[in-house]
Amino acid sequence: MNELNNLVSEPALTTLGVVLGGLWTYFKATDAYQRVRENRFADALTALEAGVQQTYDVYVRAVKEASTDGRLSSEERRRARELARDAAIAFGRTRGVDVIGSIGHDYIDLWIAKLVKQRKAA
């Protein structure tokens, strides 16, 4: 019983916390952790590309065909971005990818704009 009390004593728990904190810091500094983060980011971008492609196939193409000048209005572009974001999040969920967490909520619209620009240039 005395050994059990020693294991849950304040100095033992503090030492355990320091050791676990040191191991976590070491792990985050390794290349393996960086590769995991980069892979998650790449998977999120793949989901975002799929969302942009699906939005183009389903929404943008239909709106362009119905339009007299073949262009989207600013409201239609905003709606297309929302649809692309929602499609990417749904696609990411099916693959176990947190698109918003990996790319960042503030940057998702920037990445969508970049992907659309690349798509137009191709």
C-alpha positions in Angstrom: 0.0 0.0 0.0 2.9 2.3 0.7 4.2 1.9 -2.9 0.8 2.9 -4.3 0.8 6.0 -2.2 4.3 6.9 -3.5 3.1 6.4 -7.1 0.3 8.9 -6.7 2.2 11.4 -4.6 2.7 14.9 -5.9 6.4 14.6 -6.7 5.8 11.3 -8.7 2.9 12.9 -10.7 5.0 16.0 -11.4 7.9 13.9 -12.6 5.5 11.9 -14.8 4.1 15.1 -16.2 7.6 16.4 -17.0 8.6 13.2 -18.7 5.4 13.0 -20.8 5.7 16.6 -21.7 9.3 16.1 -22.8 8.3 13.1 -24.9 5.5 15.1 -26.5 7.8 18.0 -27.3 10.3 15.6 -28.8 7.7 13.9 -30.9 6.4 17.2 -32.3 9.9 18.2 -33.3 10.5 15.0 -35.3 10.1 14.6 -39.0 7.4 12.0 -38.6 5.1 14.5 -37.0 5.8 17.1 -39.8 5.0 14.4 -42.4 1.7 13.6 -40.7 0.7 17.3 -40.7 1.8 17.7 -44.4 -0.2 14.5 -45.3 -3.3 15.9 -43.5 -2.9 19.2 -45.4 -2.5 17.4 -48.7 -5.6 15.2 -48.0 -7.6 18.4 -47.2 -6.5 20.0 -50.4 -7.5 16.9 -52.3 -10.9 17.1 -50.7 -11.1 20.8 -51.6 -10.2 20.1 -55.2 -13.0 17.5 -55.3 -15.4 20.0 -53.9 -14.5 22.6 -56.5 -14.8 20.1 -59.3 -18.1 18.9 -58.1 -19.4 22.4 -57.8 -18.3 23.2 -61.3 -19.9 20.1 -62.7 -23.2 20.5 -60.9 -23.7 24.2 -60.3 -21.4 26.5 -62.3 -21.8 24.7 -65.6 -25.6 24.9 -65.4 -25.6 28.6 -64.4 -23.2 29.5 -67.2 -25.3 27.7 -69.8 -28.5 29.5 -68.5 -26.7 32.9 -68.5 -26.9 35.1 -71.6 -23.2 36.1 -71.3 -21.9 32.8 -69.9 -20.6 34.4 -66.7 -21.5 34.2 -63.1 -22.7 37.2 -61.1 -21.1 38.1 -57.8 -23.9 36.4 -55.9 -23.6 33.3 -58.0 -19.8 33.2 -57.4 -20.4 33.6 -53.7 -22.9 30.7 -53.8 -20.5 28.6 -55.8 -17.8 29.1 -53.1 -20.2 28.1 -50.4 -21.2 25.0 -52.3 -17.5 24.1 -53.0 -16.7 24.5 -49.3 -19.7 22.4 -48.2 -18.8 19.7 -50.8 -15.2 19.6 -49.7 -16.2 19.3 -46.0 -18.6 16.4 -46.9 -16.0 14.7 -49.0 -13.3 15.1 -46.3 -15.6 13.6 -43.7 -16.0 10.5 -45.8 -12.2 10.2 -45.9 -11.7 11.0 -42.3 -10.2 14.4 -43.0 -11.0 17.6 -41.1 -10.8 20.1 -44.0 -11.4 23.2 -42.0 -9.0 22.1 -39.2 -6.3 21.2 -41.7 -6.5 24.2 -44.0 -7.9 26.8 -41.6 -11.2 28.5 -41.6 -9.7 31.8 -42.6 -7.9 30.3 -45.6 -10.4 28.1 -47.1 -11.9 30.8 -49.4 -8.4 31.8 -50.5 -7.6 28.2 -51.5 -10.9 27.8 -53.3 -10.1 31.0 -55.3 -6.6 29.7 -56.1 -8.0 26.3 -57.3 -10.6 28.0 -59.4 -7.9 30.2 -61.0 -5.8 27.2 -61.7 -8.8 25.4 -63.2 -9.5 28.4 -65.5 -5.8 28.5 -66.6 -5.7 24.8 -67.5 
